[in-house]
Amino acid sequence: MDELETELKQLIIDSLCLEDLSADKISSDEPLFGSEGLALDSIDALEIGVEIQKKYGVKINPEDENVRSYFANVRALAKFVVGMR
């Protein structure tokens, strides 16, 4: 799972053009959205979601009531991707 978490961190950096950030500076447990952690917004979530669907072939249903929890942090996102494969 650590390898997938690192891949997801790099995917976030690349898809959002966060050049001044490296994967090792992102904690797998820090929030991705809100005022803490990376402080990403809903547009960022869409971009990350598209890239995850392309790279891992998983479908993300925006109507799923749990979708917000899947994107809580990198660790939750990795568990989601593994569970959808």
N, C-alpha and C positions, 0 to 999 in steps of 0.2 A: 504494500500500500504506500510505503514511503516514496517509491519511484513514481507512482501515479500522482501523488501529492506534489512532487517536484515538477512533473510535467504540467500539471494544472497551474501551478504558480507561474511557470514560464509562459503558458498559454495566456494567462491573464495579463502578464507584462507585455507580451507581443501584441495581443489583440487590442489593448488599450494604449499602446505606445508609451508605456511607463519606463522610458529609457534610464531614468536615474534611480531605478529600483532593481534589485537582483532577487532571484528566487530565495536565496538563503536569508534575506532580510524579512521575508514574509513568514510569520508563524502560522502553522496549520490550524491553530485554534483561534486566531484573532478574527474579529468580525470583518466581513467584506463590505458591509453596508452600514449606513448610519454615521454618527459623528465619531465613532471609535474605529480603530483598525485602519483599513484602506480607505474608508469613507467613500465608497463607490455609490453611484446612483442607478436609477432604473434603466437608463439608456445603456450604461455599462453592463448591466445584467443581461440585456438583450444581446449585446455584442458577444459577451462571454458565452451565452447560451447557444448562439449560432455557431461559434467556433467549436464548442463541445459536441454539438450535433454532427458537424462536419468531420471532426477528428476521430470521434469514438463511435459514431453511428447510433447514438442513443436519441430517442425522441423525448423532448421536454414539452409536456402538456401545460400550457399557461393556465388552464382551468383547474389543474390539480391543486387542491387546497393545501398541500404540503410543499409546493414548489418553493415557497419562501424559506422553509427550513433546509431544503437541499442546497441553497446558496448562502447559508449562514456563515460558513467559513470553508476553507480549503478541505479540511478533513471531511466535513459533511458532503461536500461536492464529490470527493473521491468515493465515498461510500455509495452515493447515488449512482455514479458512473458504473461502479462494479456491479451494483444491484440490477442495472438495466441491461447489462451485456448478456 
